[in-house]
Amino acid sequence: METLHTYAVNTASAAWTRAFWPSVVLAVAIALDQFTRGPSITGMILANLLG
């Protein structure tokens, strides 16, 4: 039973980590757009990921 509980906790932690860090990176990229004069950093990241 302890093994099942540990597996469930580790899986939930891994899922949270996979969702959290990309959100932080995207938020930082959007914030950096406010300070750049050239092409949009967020636009370049999204074009690279989706294109």
Steps between C-alpha positions, in 0.01 A plus 500: 500500500787736578648437155172596333478819705862593418441435129187718501679784678799482262272494195303801623821688573640424155177613332500823698862566408432436129214752510669762720838566338375563144253749648782681678711510183211637297423764765864615499503516120185709499647732763817540291290614204434820689872584501604416144503731202545233233289202407267353758675236711170329576410498131833341412460232770145418393598492132784261585278273710199499269663544162 
